[in-house]
Amino acid sequence: MQYNKHPLFFDKDLLQVAEALTSLGYGSDSRFAPTLDLIRQKQDEQHRWKLEYAYGSKTWGNYGMRGKPNKWVTLRALRVNKKAYSTL
């Protein structure tokens, strides 16, 4: 469940769970800190996040290449960080 992927389907990824928890106000909960650390560790030197899972031909659109920085994953990770750290 820790893949960063886009678009979202029936299976969940770490960012989707983190988005839900921060939206519910759990961003400052100490039990959530390891998840935030893991998300931060996945950030590259240019402050972007890579697409870790691609659906390939299972979707109608092209959402990026696996292993490459991805604007949608980066946007989602930045939103999680913003919500988590704005509640401190």
Secondary structure, DSSP 4 states (H G I P E B T S, - for coil): ----BSS--SS--HHHHHHHHHHTT-TT-GGGHHHHHHHHHTB-TTS-BB--B--GGGSSS----TTSB-HHHHHHHHHHHHHHHH--
